Amino acid sequence: MHDALSIWNWVLNHQIIFSLVAIAFMLFAGFISAVVCKFFLLNIVRRFILHTKKSDPHDKDMRISRRLANIAPVITVYFLSQVIKGLPDPLLDAIRTLCGVLFIINITMLVNEMLDLTNSAYIKKHGEKHHSIKGYIQIAKILVSSVATILVLATLSNKSPIIIISSLGAVAAVLMLVFQHTLISLVANIQVSSSNVIKPGDWIEMPQNNISGEVTDIALHTITIRNWDNTVSRVPTKNFITEPYTNWQPMFESGGRRIKRSFFIDQSSIVFATPLLLNQLQEISPEKYVGLENWLTSRMEEISASQLINQGITNLGLFRKYVLEYLKRRTDVRNDMYLVVRQLSPTAEGLPLEIYCFTSNVFWSEYEDTQSEIFEYMFATARYFGLEIYQKPSGIDMKNMMAKRNRNIAA
């Protein structure tokens, strides 16, 4: 016992040795408090903060308890530095400054962790395709980190945070130059998020950037898009304010996708309709001819060659009405939306005949099937009306023309 007291008195008489022993003791006490708090706080976080069961292997439990446990040794070391007497003033100032900085950093990391958990809980509750708050979370992180930086500088310089803030005015221009992209992205993210024009899960298209795909993430600086070929594109958020793009999501939600396509009719094949043409159409499809007959009887008292000419009924007019009735009978074409079969301005290739309608198949594969079926049917039935579909002469056409010319010369 006497030897222990002698050693302790020797340590007290040598200030450097006493300071080293005190530092070692404070570090050991901080380590013990961190280990104890890590496991003790884990149950508190699970039960009272996150309301999860002990058996749930949630990583967020460990993340929050780890951040809280990191604060405990800082407080322990600071408290012991105030209790232990005889430490030199420079050492006390260094310990207080270091503890203050570490305390601010750990609190900042804890707040950022809580912000991440808030985003995760929001996504879990509302789904990934709901309005994204990730941009707001990142803005809050920037604000928290900025405040923490000012407090750390104030702690290290032992000055008031107000003095630090006032001194930043001299370097405001430099800060704005350094963070100009962040400020622009901040404003753009607020506009995009508040107007709700883009949400995760929306299918957007930016032809000028060769981008067409689904929005998977909306962050502060970039918006991530998975393209139709499974490539990933990251577009600056500000581009959605300054550049044009197309959002296809309202089309999916409306339940109708537009078909707007035309083909060319050879104008030389357009003639007045005749009773013989009507009889042929009636024999081919009696059910579909009923619609044409009702339309004709509403235009004229009797169906005759002279009446057809006087009323201006052409084979192209009959074909338009026939196609219109065909579209109305299709179950995959929306009759409650625009449904038009019309002519466009004549061109050197012929007279364009356009189909403008909406199909209930909004997804790409089914939509293309419906569109193909409609135009295949039109191409096949046009010849029954005496109409010719225009196409530019191919090599086979030229070969047939030369063969016919040679036969005529030989004859």
Residue, then its C-alpha position, 0 to 999 in steps of 0.5 A: m500500500h505504501d509503495a502504491l502511494s509513493i508511486w502515485n505521489w511521484v506521478l502527481n509531482h511529474q506533471i507530464i506523467f500525470s497528464l499522460v496517465a489522465i489522458a489514458f484513463m479518460l480514453f479508457a473510460g470513453f471506450i467503456s462508455a461507448v461499448v456499454c452505450k452501444f448495446f444499451l442504446l440499441n434496445i432503446v432505439r428499437r423499442f421507443i424510437l423505431h418501434t421494431k422487434k428485437s428479432d428484426p435484423h434492421d441495419k438502421d437500428m445499428r446505424i442510429s445506436r452507433r451514432l448515439a454511442n459515438i457521442a457518449p465517449v466524447i461527453t465522458v472525456y469532457f466530463l472527466s477533464q472537468v473533474i480531474k484536478g491538476l491538468p495544465d490549462p493548455l491541455l484542458d483547452a485542447i481537450r475541450t476544443l477537441c471534444g466540442v468538434l467531435f460532439i458537433i461532428n457526431i451530432t451532424m452525422l446523427v441528424n443526417e442518419m435520421l434524415d436518411l431514415t426519414n426518406s426510407a420510411y417515406i418510400k416504404k409508406h408511399g412507394e418508390k413511384h410516389h412523389s420523391i423527397k430525396g432532393y429535400i433530404q439532400i438540401a437539409k443535409i447541406l444546411v445541417s453540414s453548413v451549420a456544423t462547419i460554421l460551429v466547428l470553425a467557431t470552436l477551433s478559433n474560439k470565436s462567436p459563430i456570428i463573427i464567422i458568418s459575418s466574415l463569410g461575406a467577404v468570400a461570398a463571391v468565391l463561394m457562389l462560384v464554387f457552389q454555383h452548380t449546387l445552387i442551380s440544382l437546388v432551385a431546379n430540384i425545388q421546381v421539379s419536386s414542387s410542380n410534381v411534373i416528374k416522379p420515380g417510375d415515370w417514363i420520359e423521353m429526351p430525344q436531343n440526348n437520346i434518352s428514353g426510359e423510366v425515372t429510377d431516382i430523383a436526387l439534388h444534382t441528377i435524375t437517374i433514368r433506366n433506358w429501354d435497353n437497360t442502360v442508365s443515364r444521369v441527367p442534371t436536374k436543371n436540364f428538366i427546367t431548360e430543355p424540352y422532354t416528354n413525360w409518357q406517364p399521363m398517357f399510361e394513366s389515361g388508359g389511351r395511347r394515340i395512333k397517328r399514322s398515314f399512308f398514300i393513296d394513288q390519286s389516279s385510282i380515286v373515282f366515283a362510286t358505282p352500284l356495282l362497287l356497292n354490290q361487291l362490298q355487300e357480298i364481301s362483308p354484309e355485316k360491315y356493309v350495313g354501316l355504309e348503307n345507313w350512311l348512304t341512305s342518309r345522304m340520298e333517297e335511292i342508291s343509283a349511279s346518278q345519285l352517287i355522282n350528284q352526291g359526290i360519293t367516291n370509292l375513297g369516301l366509302f373506304r374512309k367510312y368503312v375504316l371508321e366503322y371498322l375502328k368503332r367495332r374494335t374493342d381495343v380502340r377507345n370510342d370515348m376519345y378522338l376517332v378520325v379517318r381523314q385526308l391530308s394535303p396531296t403530295a407528289e407521292g399521292l393523297p395521304l389518308e391518316i388514322y387518328c385514334f386512341t387504343s386502350n393498349v398503352f404498353w408498347s408491345e400490345y400497342e404496336d400489335t393493335q396498330s399493325e393489325i389496323f393498317e394491315y387490314m386497311f392495306a388488304t381491303a383498299r383494293y376491294f374499293g378500287l384504290e391503289i396504295y402508292q409506293k415508289p418503284s422498286g427494282i422488281d417493278m423496273k425489271n417487269m417494265m423492261a420485260k414487258r417492253n421487250r415483249n412488246i418490241a418482239a411482238 
